[in-house]
Amino acid sequence: MSKQPDLIAYTAVERGDGESHFVRLGAAWRNRKDGYNVRLDATPVNGELVLFPPRERDERREEE
C-alpha cells in the first residue's frame, strides 16, 4: 500500500442547521487486483460511506 491514499472515506451527517456535513472516517488505496483496501478509523452509524479523491488539504495532512 502506498502512503498516499487514492480515496478518502467520509459519511454525511445531518447537523442541527438542517445541512449535511461530511465527516472523514478513513481512506482507501488501490490494490493489485484493481479493487480498494479501505481502512476506517470509525464506522458510520448510518451505514453509508462516500469516497472522494483527496483534496490538496487532505494530502498535506497525510504527510504529517
Backbone bond lengths (Angstrom), bond angles and torsions (degrees), N, CA, C in turn:
res aa  C-N    CA-C-N  psi(-1)  N-CA   C-N-CA  omega(-1)  CA-C   N-CA-C  phi
1 M - - - 1.453 - - 1.524 109.05 -
2 S 1.315 116.44 130.49 1.457 119.21 176.73 1.524 109.39 -73.62
3 K 1.301 115.37 159.93 1.470 119.35 -179.29 1.528 111.54 -67.98
4 Q 1.331 116.94 -39.09 1.464 121.07 -177.41 1.542 110.28 -82.79
5 P 1.330 118.95 122.63 1.466 119.45 179.36 1.523 111.98 -71.30
6 D 1.326 115.31 150.72 1.461 120.88 176.38 1.519 111.23 -82.56
7 L 1.320 116.68 -31.17 1.463 122.44 -179.48 1.521 109.55 -140.06
8 I 1.323 116.39 152.40 1.457 122.82 175.80 1.524 107.66 -110.82
9 A 1.336 116.80 133.81 1.467 122.23 -178.89 1.526 109.88 -94.95
10 Y 1.322 115.38 128.93 1.463 123.14 178.30 1.524 109.17 -130.01
11 T 1.305 116.29 165.56 1.455 122.03 165.57 1.523 107.27 -129.72
12 A 1.318 116.42 150.20 1.463 121.15 178.06 1.521 108.67 -91.73
13 V 1.327 115.86 127.37 1.458 122.42 -179.37 1.514 108.53 -121.06
14 E 1.316 116.88 127.78 1.465 120.12 178.03 1.519 108.52 -83.86
15 R 1.306 115.66 126.31 1.469 122.25 -179.63 1.521 110.02 -96.23
16 G 1.295 116.35 176.63 1.460 122.03 -179.81 1.512 114.29 -64.57
17 D 1.336 117.13 -18.88 1.469 119.89 -179.61 1.528 112.11 -82.61
18 G 1.343 117.52 4.64 1.447 121.71 178.33 1.519 114.58 82.81
19 E 1.335 117.50 -0.38 1.458 121.74 179.39 1.522 110.02 -104.91
20 S 1.322 115.18 153.85 1.458 120.48 174.92 1.518 109.48 -92.06
21 H 1.314 115.95 141.48 1.460 122.96 178.27 1.515 107.80 -126.66
22 F 1.331 116.81 144.79 1.455 120.64 178.30 1.522 110.00 -88.78
23 V 1.326 114.93 133.47 1.464 122.10 176.95 1.522 106.80 -115.13
24 R 1.314 116.72 124.86 1.468 121.05 -178.94 1.526 110.09 -71.50
25 L 1.333 115.50 131.63 1.462 121.11 -178.63 1.519 113.42 -116.25
26 G 1.317 118.00 -21.28 1.459 120.02 -176.78 1.513 111.18 171.09
27 A 1.357 115.17 -154.72 1.458 120.63 -176.16 1.521 109.75 -150.14
28 A 1.346 115.10 165.94 1.465 121.33 -179.67 1.526 109.53 -135.35
29 W 1.334 115.15 141.48 1.450 122.80 178.21 1.522 109.51 -123.54
30 R 1.328 117.30 136.86 1.468 121.62 178.00 1.524 108.56 -66.55
31 N 1.338 116.20 137.93 1.464 120.04 178.07 1.522 110.55 -106.24
32 R 1.321 116.49 178.09 1.465 122.41 -175.60 1.526 113.49 -65.75
33 K 1.311 117.96 -22.72 1.469 121.49 -177.67 1.527 111.87 -95.47
34 D 1.329 116.82 18.91 1.462 124.44 178.53 1.524 113.43 67.55
35 G 1.302 117.17 21.09 1.461 122.27 173.44 1.518 108.21 -107.34
36 Y 1.329 116.48 -162.92 1.458 121.48 179.62 1.518 110.57 -131.97
37 N 1.309 116.18 140.27 1.455 122.53 168.40 1.517 106.42 -96.50
38 V 1.318 116.51 124.69 1.469 121.35 -176.98 1.516 108.45 -111.05
39 R 1.319 115.98 130.28 1.459 122.12 176.12 1.523 107.48 -116.61
40 L 1.335 116.05 117.18 1.465 121.17 -178.95 1.519 110.27 -105.85
41 D 1.323 116.03 138.12 1.464 122.49 173.63 1.517 110.35 -91.14
42 A 1.323 116.84 -16.30 1.466 123.24 178.94 1.520 107.56 -152.57
43 T 1.319 116.11 159.84 1.458 121.84 178.68 1.524 108.51 -107.21
44 P 1.330 117.72 132.05 1.464 118.89 -179.94 1.526 110.98 -69.41
45 V 1.307 116.81 132.56 1.465 121.91 179.04 1.522 110.62 -65.78
46 N 1.330 116.94 -33.99 1.469 120.82 -178.22 1.530 112.79 -83.70
47 G 1.333 117.62 -3.19 1.460 121.30 177.84 1.514 115.13 76.69
48 E 1.325 118.61 8.37 1.464 121.55 -176.68 1.521 111.94 -113.05
49 L 1.331 115.10 133.06 1.460 122.25 173.51 1.517 108.61 -114.87
50 V 1.318 116.01 145.37 1.458 122.78 173.60 1.522 105.13 -124.71
51 L 1.335 116.96 129.31 1.459 121.45 -179.23 1.520 109.88 -110.91
52 F 1.333 115.86 128.69 1.458 122.47 177.86 1.524 108.79 -129.15
53 P 1.345 117.29 151.56 1.461 119.38 171.21 1.526 109.02 -62.16
54 P 1.332 117.42 149.72 1.471 119.13 179.17 1.524 111.42 -63.44
55 R 1.312 115.04 143.18 1.463 120.51 172.95 1.520 107.33 -91.39
56 E 1.309 116.48 166.80 1.462 120.66 -178.12 1.524 110.96 -56.44
57 R 1.322 116.84 -40.02 1.468 120.71 -179.76 1.531 110.56 -62.83
58 D 1.340 118.07 -41.99 1.457 122.22 178.61 1.526 111.68 -65.15
59 E 1.351 117.50 -37.68 1.440 121.48 179.72 1.519 110.59 -63.56
60 R 1.342 116.95 -39.91 1.471 119.38 177.75 1.516 110.54 -64.81
61 R 1.347 117.38 -38.91 1.453 121.57 -179.29 1.526 110.68 -63.67
62 E 1.350 118.84 -37.57 1.451 123.33 -179.22 1.524 111.07 -65.04
63 E 1.340 117.43 -30.47 1.455 121.26 -178.47 1.509 112.64 -74.56
64 E 1.311 118.34 -20.50 1.474 122.16 -176.75 1.508 111.71 -73.53
